[in-house]
Amino acid sequence: MFDRRQPQQETTGEIRRKSGLSRWMSLVLRAAVVFFLVGIAIGVHWFDRAGYVDHSDGNISFPDVLYFTMVTITTVGYGDIVPVSDRARLFEAVLVTPIRLFIWLIFLGTAYDFLLQKSWSRWRMSIIQKNLHNHIVVAGFGISGSEAVDELLERGIDPTEIVVIDGDHGRLEAAERRGCNVMEGDASRDKTLRQVRVERARAMIVSAGRDDTSILVVLTARALAPKLAISVLVRASDNERLARQAGATNVINPVSFAGLLLAGSCHGPHISDYMADLASATGRVALRERMATHMEEGLPLGAIQTGLGVRIYRNGKPFGFWEEEAKQILEGDLIVEIVGKPEEI
């Protein structure tokens, strides 16, 4: 997805191509169109100058034609030179008026492209950046990244709390349709991650399409946000260790997870169903991670009332409900429990 060696592919169902004109060449082209249209108006005014009257001296010279054309196209005129013949008035109505409107559209479009658009984009981006706190950064919006975002939305996450980074314009449009903040760029760059305020995020999901790119994104994010929770998708088991060394908090291997489901189905017809149930927001049960409360300190893990406690994390180390450490919850313990759907809790 961020691989520089492979061309990006559009996924919007339409054929698009990057313009071969630079911004300055586009400006020159627009200026040429304006001069061409003005030239047409000057030419017709000159050859039909007998149909106009100059109230100042009664003579229509070429400077008068040039002056009349410019004030007519750019304003409504001052009334010192006016068309008097039917042909001249018809010409003003059917030709000069459309030319005037077209030139003004070019002026307005150019002002927006070169001045207003940049200022508007910067202002809007500064507002979004200012409000980015405790958000979730998603690096890569391919199949896995988009499914992760859909799952977050199913779990009740506000789409304005999600920032999607991708180099593909079509994928970003799909993320925008979901209501997410988006940024076109390379998530392995410091500048990109700083712009999405990764240091203020609560979590980051990395699904860059290639393991090497994903690990590079993790390295960059970890350097900028030492305490950030980073989940990364890798497809080769050999790269799981590298991803953890790069600073990933969680390493997800879809091949391994699919293998767990398949193997579980061999030991019972409902095991894989329950595992999938736990992983999905639409399931009847869900896994939840939270800090132990003061009321629970000193109690065994099996005595908690909010759900079925299955594991605690103490000083970063996991302990199952059957182990000695789980017989007494301590201050600072992290509890992993199985709970019912929000409607059923």
C-alpha positions in Angstrom: 0.0 0.0 0.0 3.0 2.3 0.7 5.3 0.3 -1.5 7.2 2.7 -3.7 8.2 0.0 -6.2 4.7 -0.8 -7.2 2.2 1.6 -8.9 -0.9 2.6 -7.0 -4.2 1.3 -8.4 -7.4 3.2 -8.3 -10.4 1.5 -6.7 -13.1 4.0 -7.5 -14.4 2.4 -10.7 -13.3 5.3 -12.9 -10.3 5.9 -15.1 -8.2 8.7 -13.8 -4.8 10.0 -14.8 -2.5 12.6 -13.1 -2.4 15.8 -15.1 0.8 16.3 -17.1 0.6 20.1 -16.5 2.3 21.8 -13.6 0.5 24.4 -11.6 2.4 27.2 -13.5 1.7 25.6 -16.9 -1.9 25.5 -15.9 -1.8 29.2 -15.0 -0.2 30.0 -18.4 -2.8 28.0 -20.2 -5.6 29.8 -18.5 -4.0 33.2 -19.2 -3.7 32.2 -22.9 -7.5 31.3 -23.0 -8.3 34.7 -21.5 -6.2 36.6 -24.0 -7.7 34.6 -26.8 -11.3 35.4 -25.7 -10.4 39.1 -25.2 -8.8 39.1 -28.6 -12.0 37.8 -30.2 -14.0 40.6 -28.5 -11.5 43.3 -29.6 -11.5 42.0 -33.2 -15.2 42.1 -33.5 -15.5 45.5 -31.8 -12.9 46.9 -34.2 -14.5 45.6 -37.4 -18.0 46.7 -36.3 -16.9 50.0 -34.7 -19.4 51.8 -36.9 -22.1 50.4 -34.8 -20.8 52.2 -31.6 -20.9 55.8 -30.6 -18.3 57.6 -28.4 -20.0 60.4 -26.5 -16.7 62.1 -25.8 -15.4 62.9 -29.3 -17.7 60.9 -31.6 -14.7 59.0 -33.1 -14.0 55.3 -32.4 -10.2 54.7 -32.5 -8.4 51.4 -31.7 -7.5 52.6 -28.2 -11.3 53.3 -27.7 -12.0 49.7 -28.9 -9.4 48.3 -26.5 -10.8 50.4 -23.6 -14.4 49.6 -24.4 -13.7 45.9 -24.6 -11.8 45.7 -21.3 -14.4 47.7 -19.3 -17.2 45.8 -20.9 -15.6 42.4 -20.1 -14.4 43.3 -16.6 -17.3 45.6 -15.5 -20.7 46.7 -16.9 -19.2 49.6 -18.8 -19.4 53.4 -18.0 -21.8 54.5 -20.8 -19.3 56.7 -22.6 -19.1 54.3 -25.5 -22.4 52.4 -26.3 -23.6 50.1 -29.1 -26.3 51.8 -31.3 -26.8 49.4 -34.2 -28.9 46.3 -33.9 -25.9 44.1 -35.0 -23.7 45.6 -32.3 -26.3 45.1 -29.6 -26.8 41.5 -30.7 -23.1 40.9 -30.6 -22.9 42.3 -27.1 -25.8 40.1 -26.0 -24.9 36.7 -27.5 -21.1 36.9 -27.6 -19.5 39.4 -25.2 -21.7 38.5 -22.3 -20.8 34.7 -22.4 -17.1 35.7 -22.9 -17.4 37.9 -19.8 -18.9 35.1 -17.7 -16.4 32.6 -19.0 -13.4 34.9 -18.2 -14.8 35.5 -14.7 -15.1 31.8 -14.1 -11.5 31.4 -15.1 -10.5 34.2 -12.7 -12.4 32.7 -9.8 -11.2 29.2 -10.5 -7.6 30.4 -10.7 -8.0 32.4 -7.5 -9.4 29.3 -5.7 -6.7 26.9 -7.1 -3.7 29.1 -6.4 -4.8 31.1 -3.3 -8.1 30.2 -1.6 -7.8 26.4 -1.8 -4.4 26.3 -0.2 -5.4 28.7 2.6 -8.7 26.9 3.1 -7.0 23.5 3.3 -4.4 24.7 5.8 -7.1 26.3 8.0 -9.2 23.2 7.9 -6.3 20.9 8.6 -5.2 23.1 11.6 -8.7 22.8 13.0 -8.7 19.0 12.6 -5.2 18.7 14.1 -6.1 20.9 17.0 -9.0 18.5 17.9 -7.1 15.3 17.5 -6.7 13.8 20.9 -7.0 10.2 22.0 -7.8 9.2 18.4 -7.0 6.1 16.4 -4.5 6.2 13.5 -5.0 3.6 10.7 -2.0 3.3 8.4 -3.3 1.6 5.2 -6.9 1.3 4.0 -6.7 -1.9 2.0 -8.9 -4.9 2.7 -7.6 -5.5 6.2 -7.4 -1.8 7.1 -11.0 -1.1 5.9 -12.4 -4.1 7.7 -10.6 -2.9 10.9 -12.2 0.5 10.6 -15.6 -1.1 9.9 -15.2 -3.2 13.1 -14.3 -0.1 15.1 -17.4 1.7 13.8 -19.5 -1.4 14.7 -18.1 -1.2 18.2 -19.3 2.4 18.6 -16.2 4.4 17.8 -17.0 7.8 16.4 -15.6 8.1 12.8 -14.2 11.5 13.6 -11.9 9.8 16.1 -10.3 7.8 13.3 -7.5 9.1 11.0 -6.7 7.0 7.9 -3.4 7.4 6.1 -3.0 5.9 2.6 -1.3 6.8 -0.6 -4.3 5.8 -2.8 -6.8 8.5 -3.5 -9.6 5.9 -4.1 -9.2 4.3 -0.8 -9.2 7.6 1.0 -12.5 8.5 -0.7 -13.9 5.2 0.7 -12.7 6.2 4.2 -14.2 9.7 3.8 -17.5 8.1 3.0 -17.4 6.4 6.4 -16.9 9.8 8.0 -13.2 9.3 8.9 -10.5 11.9 8.8 -8.1 11.1 6.0 -4.6 12.1 4.8 -2.9 11.1 1.6 0.8 10.3 2.4 3.4 7.8 3.4 2.9 6.6 7.0 6.6 5.6 7.3 7.5 9.3 7.2 8.0 11.3 10.4 6.3 14.3 8.8 3.2 12.4 8.0 2.8 10.9 11.5 3.4 14.3 13.1 0.7 15.8 11.0 -1.9 13.3 12.3 -0.6 13.9 15.8 0.4 10.3 16.4 2.0 11.3 19.7 -1.5 12.2 21.0 -3.3 9.1 19.7 -4.5 6.3 21.9 -3.9 3.5 19.3 -2.5 2.8 15.9 -3.4 0.1 13.4 -0.8 -0.7 10.7 -1.8 -2.7 7.6 0.5 -1.4 4.9 0.1 -4.4 2.5 3.8 -5.5 2.9 5.5 -6.7 6.0 8.7 -4.7 5.5 6.7 -1.5 5.0 4.5 -2.2 8.0 7.5 -2.8 10.2 9.0 0.5 9.0 5.8 2.3 9.9 5.9 0.7 13.3 9.5 1.9 13.8 8.7 5.4 12.8 5.6 5.6 15.0 7.4 4.1 18.0 10.1 6.7 17.8 7.5 9.5 17.8 5.2 8.0 20.4 7.0 5.7 22.9 3.8 4.8 24.8 1.4 4.4 21.9 -0.4 1.0 21.5 0.5 -0.2 18.0 -1.2 -3.2 16.4 0.4 -4.4 13.1 -0.7 -7.0 10.6 2.1 -9.2 9.2 1.7 -12.2 6.9 4.9 -14.1 7.3 5.5 -15.8 10.7 9.2 -14.9 10.5 8.4 -11.2 10.6 6.4 -11.4 13.8 9.5 -11.3 15.9 10.8 -8.3 13.9 7.6 -6.5 14.3 7.7 -6.9 18.0 11.4 -5.7 18.0 10.3 -2.7 16.0 8.0 -1.8 18.9 4.6 -3.3 18.0 2.3 -3.9 21.0 0.3 -6.5 19.2 1.2 -8.5 16.1 -1.6 -10.0 14.1 -1.0 -12.8 11.6 -4.2 -13.5 9.7 -2.8 -16.8 8.4 -2.1 -18.0 11.9 -5.5 -16.9 13.1 -7.3 -18.7 10.3 -5.2 -21.8 11.3 -6.4 -21.5 14.9 -10.0 -21.4 13.7 -9.5 -24.4 11.4 -7.7 -26.4 14.1 -10.3 -25.5 16.7 -13.1 -26.8 14.5 -11.5 -30.2 14.6 -11.8 -30.4 18.4 -15.5 -29.5 18.5 -18.1 -28.1 16.1 -18.7 -24.9 18.2 -15.1 -23.9 19.2 -14.3 -22.0 16.0 -17.8 -20.3 16.1 -17.1 -19.1 19.7 -13.6 -17.8 18.7 -15.1 -15.9 15.8 -17.9 -14.7 18.1 -15.3 -13.2 20.5 -13.5 -11.4 17.7 -16.5 -9.8 16.1 -18.5 -6.8 17.3 -21.6 -8.4 16.0 -21.1 -11.5 18.2 -23.0 -12.3 21.4 -19.9 -12.1 23.5 -16.8 -9.9 23.4 -13.4 -9.6 25.0 -12.8 -6.4 27.1 -9.6 -5.1 28.6 -9.7 -2.7 31.6 -7.9 -1.7 34.7 -8.8 -3.4 38.0 -10.9 -1.2 40.4 -10.2 -0.5 44.0 -13.3 -2.6 44.9 -11.7 -5.7 43.2 -8.3 -5.5 44.8 -7.7 -8.5 47.0 -10.4 -10.6 45.3 -9.6 -13.6 43.0 -10.1 -13.1 39.3 -13.1 -15.4 39.3 -14.9 -13.1 41.7 -15.3 -10.1 39.5 -18.9 -9.1 38.7 -18.6 -7.4 35.4 -17.8 -10.4 33.3 -15.9 -13.7 33.1 -12.3 -13.0 34.0 -9.9 -15.0 31.9 -6.5 -13.3 32.3 -4.7 -10.5 34.2 -1.6 -8.6 33.2 0.7 -7.7 36.0 3.8 -5.7 35.2 3.3 -6.6 31.5 3.2 -10.4 32.2 0.0 -12.4 31.5 -1.5 -14.8 34.1 -4.4 -17.1 33.4 -7.4 -17.5 35.8 -6.0 -20.9 37.0 -2.6 -19.5 38.0 -1.6 -18.6 41.6 -1.2 -14.9 40.7 -4.8 -14.7 39.6 -6.1 -15.6 43.1 -5.6 -12.1 44.3 -6.1 -9.0 42.2 -3.5 -6.2 42.9 -3.5 -2.5 42.3 -2.4 -1.8 38.7 -3.5 -5.1 37.3 -5.0 -5.2 33.9 -8.0 -7.5 33.6 -9.1 -9.3 30.4 -12.7 -10.5 30.7 -15.4 -12.0 28.5 -18.6 -9.9 28.5 -21.9 -10.1 26.8 -23.1 -7.6 24.1 -23.8 -4.1 25.5 -27.5 -4.8 25.3 -27.1 -7.9 27.4 -24.7 -6.7 30.1 
